[in-house]
Amino acid sequence: MTVPTPNQTEFQILLALAGKERHGYGIMQEIARQSGGAIRVGPGTLYGAIKRMQAAGWIVESKTPRSEDEDARRTCYYRLTPAGRTAAGDAARRMADLVSVAENHGLLKLKPSH
């Protein structure tokens, strides 16, 4: 049986959730922050990916409101599952291996040291 691999958007969502639970808008903000604004995920893309990731068992909804003013019915938070953390780690290792190959082929220029 083949283990599913997260696509780029799913990987970005897994990274955004690696530190803490977040709601949809918070996930979009964290992806933009982590990428220095280079990657922006819209609501349609985000929620389509969230559905796939829930089906894969990588994330689950967290129904607990974060504050007394927050309405748990309107704000849904998501968190990584152990399977999601494993999927993110596996994907990161594969990317690190590819970066190593690129570096060995001279495709990456080293930053000058100060």
Secondary structure, 3 states (H helix, E strand, C coil): CCCCCCCHHHHHHHHHHHCCCEEHHHHHHHHHHHCCCCCCCCHHHHHHHHHHHHHHCCEEEECCCCCCCCCCCCCCEEEECHHHHHHHHHHHHHHHHHHHHHHHCCCCCCCCCC
